[in-house]
Structure formats: structure tokens, C-alpha cells
Amino acid sequence: MGDAVATKQTIWPLEPHTAAKHQLLAQYLDAWFPILASFNKRVVFLDGFAGPGIYEGGEPGSPTIALSRLLDHPNFARMHGTTFDFVFNEQDVHRFQSLKTQVAAVQSGRNPWPRNVRIQTVNQSFTTLGERMLTGLEGKALPPTFAFIDPFGFKDAPLDLIQRLVKFRRIELFVYFPYNNVNRFSTAETLADPHLEALFGTDEFKNAPKGGAGSRKQFLHDLYQRQLQDVCGFDYVQSFEMVNADNHTGYFLFFCTRDLTGFDRMKTAMWKVDPAGGRRFTDVLAGQTVLFQEDVDTSPLRSELLAHFAGKTVSIKEVTDFVVGKTPFISSHVKRKTLAPMQADGLIECPGQKTRGQYPDGTLIRFPDA
């Protein structure tokens, strides 16, 4: 729930980019809860920086959003065989008291409370909580977990701790990268350096270009993404840029997973928040109706597929996995929006295809030589 607000505030107004962040979280959890419940007896939602649980205008915080996406899910009754553990942590004592009040209000409004939904509110630093969780495992693996790590600033989300928490295969991470603060302090020889080194898990941030805001931003973004992949061991990492009303980047959200289906689900949520490309939200759009575009420009994807698969005959699954894992596009962009027009234009062939323009499982696609 963290954002760049005065650290002494208990409750603050909901900013447009925060609302967009919550939209991403809600849409992903709509898919994550039932998928995980289908295969697991226990799943965990960890909110490491839960905040007060409410905003100044009465809007719900991330803890209430997470609970409501499960409890109000149309398939919740079918998930009775799975125990859902919610861990909401907030270090500030005043925000923690507000958090407990908001969680209690949710529970009192559901009578009887579902026996398979358990809530733990914690008043600790994220570092203390993480170390305690790791100690409590006693060599066992964490159950499937969605970790939402959304701190104020950059001083309590060290990469080393994140790496140890997410070393188990079935962990997914939604983490806040405070670019604006990092950019400011990474240029100064200050006491912030140890905190930045902990954030990145390296001191390579000192090599960021001194001039050129764009190249500097790209360097710091790419360094953090590489650390999430190489140090934390995530196969798939996607960032989403949050831009303020002055057209300056405030922060990035990084979604990390080892599951291609989960990756596709989050990227789909990102495309709904940013129909132009699935990568960016700006406060300038606040209050405007933004619809999920049906006419996505897939011409860059056409070119990418023709180059990557030149001279090959591959399955529809290979094509879709490549699109989801290696391009900005998502699975719903593949068949009707890309392959069908390519086939109509004579750019690809589908040997053995029963119905032109249809690509069920097992369909083969032949790409021409480059």
C-alpha cells in the first residue's frame, strides 16, 4: 500500500496511480485464487506493507481488496477444500491500529466467517517478518504464495531477504521499485548507499549514467529486473511504469513468476490498465474512461514472429509461449488478432488445418524463410 507520502501520515488520499496499481492486483487475484485452489490445500497472500487498510475518501486498501476478491469470487464456494492464509503486515503503530479496525470490519460483515479463510495482522518491519517466516519454516517449503511487497521508499525490502523468501518454486512476487527515490539518492555519496546496495543486492547502481534521464532510468530499471531474474531466480519478469501528472516516472511495479500462465494473466491485467501497450499508466488519464482496445496494433508482433520462426514449422503452443514469454503481447493477441490476418495475407501456412483462421491445440504453423 506504500507510496510517496509523508511518512508520518496515518491515512492519505488515494492517488490515481495507486488506484491503477490496485486494479492490477484485483484483476490478477481474480484468476490466481481459483487456479491455485484447484491444485493446493493451502495458499498464502502476503502483504508486506499493508498500510492503514483505507484511504482518506473511504476507498479500500490492498488488504480489503485482496480479501474481497476471494470472498466475492463467483467460484468461492467451490474452493472450500483450500485454506487461504492472509498475512497483513504494517510496521507503523498508528497505521497498524487502523489496519486492524478495517480487517475487523470485513470480518464482522461476513457472518459466519468462512472457516477456510484465516487472517493474521502483524506489527513488525518487513525484514523482521520475513526472517521470522523463514525461521518458522524449519527447512520446509512455503506453500504457494503471492507476495505483495509495496514499501515506502527503499529501506526495508532488501533483495537478499526477497531472494530467500521466493526461493521456493511456487512463489509469485509483485514488488514496488521506487525509481524516483533511487534515482535521487544513487547520484549522491550519502549514507543511502548501504540501503541501495541492499535493495539491488549489488553496488552496480553506481555505474548508472550520470547524464540523460532516459538512459539512466533504463539502466536502473534493467539492473533491478536482472537481479530479480538472476538472483531471485524468476523465469518471467514484467514491469509496469507509473507516471505522475508531471510526466515523471514515480516508480515501477515488477511482477515476477516462474509460471507462464500466471505471467500471461498479469500481462493481460496490465493491458487492461494500459490498452496502448500494457506497460505504463499515467495520472493524466485519471478519471477518463479507458476501454480495452479490440484493435491492438500487432504489426510489431507479426514482424517478430516472422523473424524468430523463419523457415520453421512449429505448433500453436510454441508460438503462444513465445509471445507470452518473450514479447510484450499476450495470448489473446495471438490467434484472431495476429495469425488469422497473417494467414489471410499469405504470410504463413497451416498444414493439415481443418478450418482456415482456426488454431486449436495441435495446429502446426509454417513460417517462410527470412
N, C-alpha and C positions, 0 to 999 in steps of 0.2 A: 504493500500500500504506500510505500515511500515515494516521495517526490521532493523537488527542491523547494521546500517550505521552511519557514522559520522553525528551528528545531525545538523551540520552547512551546510552540502551539500544541494544544491537545486535539482540536478539531479545526479543519480548514475547509475552504470552498473546493468543490470538485472542479478540476481543470479539464478542458476538452480532451487533452491528450491522455489524461488518466481515465476518462470515460472510454476512450478508444482502447486503451490497454485492457480495461475490464471487459469490453466486448470481445476481444481476442480470447481472454481467459474463459469467459462464459461459453462461447461457441465451441471451444476445444473440449471443455469438460462435458458438454452435451454428448460428445462422441466417446470420450475417454472412459467415463463411468460405465456405460453398458458393455463396452468392449472388454475392459478389464474384469468386470463382474462375470463375464461368460467363462473365464478360464481360471479364476483365482478365488480362494476362500477369504482372502483379506487384501485390502488395498489401503494406501495411505495418501492423504493430501496434507502436505506440509507447507504452511505459510510462515516463513521465517521472520517476516517483518510485517505483522498483521495490522499494525496501527490501531486506531480507536474503534474501527468497525463501522464508522458512519461519517458522513461529510456534513458540512455546515447547513446545507439545504435539505438534509434528511436522506440523501442518497446512500445506498448501502455500500459498505466497503467490501474488500475482497473476501473476508470470511463469510459474510452473509451471502454473497454471490455464489461462492463455492457450495455452501450448504443448500441453497435454493435450487441450484442446477441439478443436484441429486434428488432432493426431496420432491421437487415438482416435475421430475423427469417422467414422461408418459410410461416408461418401462420400469419405474422404480419397484413396483410390486414384484416383478419378475427377478429382482436382484436380491431377494430375501436370503439367499444362501451365501451371500458375501458380506463380511463385516467391513465397514468403512470407518477408518480411524482418521479424524481430523485433528491436526496439531496446529494451534494458532499461537504464535509466539510474539510478544511485544515487550521490549526492554523498558521503555518509559513507563513509570508507575501510573501516571495520570491517564495516559492512553490505554494502559492495561486495564484500569478500572472501567473505562468506557467500553473497551472490548468485551469484558465480562458481562456488562449490562446488555450489550447488543446480542451476544450469544444467548444469554438467558431469555431475552425477549423472543428469539427464534424458537427456543425450546418450549417456552410456555405457550406459544401459539400452535404447537403441534401436540395434541393430546389424543391418544397416547403417543409418546415418543417412540420411534422405531427402535427395536432392540438391537438391530444390526448397525446402528449409527452411533459412534462414540466420539466425544469431543474432549480434548484436553487443551486448556488455556495455560500458557506458560509465560512467566515474567522473568526472562533472562536475556542476556546478549545472545545473538545468533551463534557466536563462537562457542559459548558455554553449552548451549543447547545441542549443537552439533557434536561436540566432544562427548557429552553425556549420552547421546543416542548411540554413538559408535561404541562406547564402553559397555552400554547395556546389551549390545548385540552378542557379546561374548563369542565372537567367531562366526556367528550365524549371519545369513544374508538378510538385508532389508526386504520386506515384501514389495511388490510393485508400488512405486511411489511417484507422485507428481510433486516436485519441489518448486515452490514459487518463492524466489529469493529477490526481494524488491526493497533494498535498503535505502536509507537516507545517506547520500554521499557514497564513499568508497572505503570506509574504515572498518567494516565488520563483515566482509564477505571474502575472506582470503581464498585464493584458488586452491591452496593445499587442502583446506578443510572441505571445500566443494568436491575436490578430486576423491577424497576418501569416502565422502558420503555417496557419491554416484558411481563408485567402482563396480557396483552390482549391476548386472545387465539390464534389469527391468526398471531402471530409474529414468525419469524424464525431468528436464530442467527448463524452467522459464526464468531467466535471470536478467536483472537490470544492470546495464552498463552506463554509468553516469559520465558520458562523454564530456559534457561541459565542464564539470569539476576536474576530471582527469586532464583535459586539455590545459586548464588554467594552472594546475599545480605541477604538471610534468615539465613545465618550462622553467620552474624556479628551483634553486638549490635550497630547499627547505626541509623541515622535519617531516613533510608529507611523503618524502621518498620511501621510507620503510613501508608505509601503508600502500603506496602504489606498487611497490615490489611484491607485496603480499597479494594485492589484487590481481596482478598479472602472473604471479609465480615466476617472475624473471625481471631483470632490470633493463631489458631491451627497449622499454618505453623511452629511455633516454636517447635512443637513436632516431626518434621521430623528427622529421624535417622541421627546421625552425621557421621557415617561411612557407607561405602558401597554405591557406586554411584547408583547401580541399585535399591536398596530398597528405597533410598532417592528420586530418580526420581519417582518411583511408588507412594510413599506417597504423594508427591506434586501434581502429576497428578490426583490421585484419590480424593484428597481433593477438588481440583478445580472442577472436574466433579461432585462430590457430592453436592457442593454448587450450581452449575448450575441446578441440578435436584431438590434439596430440597428447596433452597431459591428462585430461579427464576421460579421454577415450570414447568420445561420441562420434558415431559414424556420420551423422547428419546434423548440421548446424545452420540455422537460418536466422538472420537478423531483421528487425523491423525498426525503422528510424522514426523518432518522434521529433517533430519540428514545431517550434513555437510561433506565435503570431508575428514575430520579427524576422521570421525565416531563418532562424538559427537552430542548429541541432541541439536539443537538450540532452537526449540520451538515446540509446539503442536498447531494444529488448532482444535477447537471444533465446531462441528455442532450440533445445538440444535433445536428441533422441538416438537410439540405436535401432529403431523400428521404422521401416519405410512407410507403413500405413499411417502411423502416428504423425510422421513428417508431412505426409500429404494432407492430413486433417488440419494441422496447424497452418500450413501454407494456404489451404482453402479459406480458413478464417481470416488470414492476412489479406487475401484478395478481396474479401467482402468489405474489409475496412478501407482498403486502398484498391478500388477497381481498376485503376490505371496501371498497376504493376505489382501489387502485393508486397511492396517493400517500404512504404512510407506513409505517415499520417502528419498532416499539418493542421495547426489550430485555426488556420484561415478557413478551413472547411466546417468549423464548428457551427451547428445549427442548420446546416444545409442538408437536404435530403440527398444522400449518395446511394445510388442503386447499383446492385451487382450487374455489371455490363454483360450483355449477351454477346456483343460484338467485340470480343477481345482481339487485339491485333496479334495474330500468331505468325505473322510473316518471319519474325526472327527465329521462331521455333522451326518453321519449315527449313530454313537455311541450315540450322544446327543439325537437324535430323539428316538432311541430305549429305552434309559433310561427315558426320560421325559414322553413319551406316553405309557410306558409299561402297557400292559393289557387293553388299551383303544381303542375305535373306535371313530375316530374324522374326521371332514371334512377337505378337502384340504385347505380351508381358515384358519382353526385353525393351521394347520401345517405351512402354509406360514407366517402367522402373527407371530408365534413363532420364525421362522427362522430369519425373518427381525428384530423383536424387541428384541430378546434375544440372538442371536448368531452373530458372525462376518460375516455370509454369507448373501446373498441377494436373492430376489425372483427368479431370473433366474437360481439359483443353485438348486432349489427345485425339479422340475419335471423330466426333462430329465437327469440331472446330478446326482441326488440322489435317488428319489423314483423309477424310472424305473429300475436302477440296483438292488436296494433292492428287488423289486418285482421279478425280474428275478432270484435272489438268494434265493427266498423263505422266505425272512425276513418279508415281510408284505403281507396282503391280502386286496383286494378291493371289498367288496360285492356289487353286482349289477353293476359292471363296464362293460360298453359296449365294449370297446376296450382296450385290455391289453397294458399298457405303456402309456395310455392317461388319463389325470386327469382334466377334465373340472370342472367348478363350480358345487358344489353339490356332487362331488365324496367323498365317505367315505373310510377311510383307517384304517384297523385293525392292531394294533401292538401286538406282542406276549407278554406274561408275562415275567417279568425280569428273 
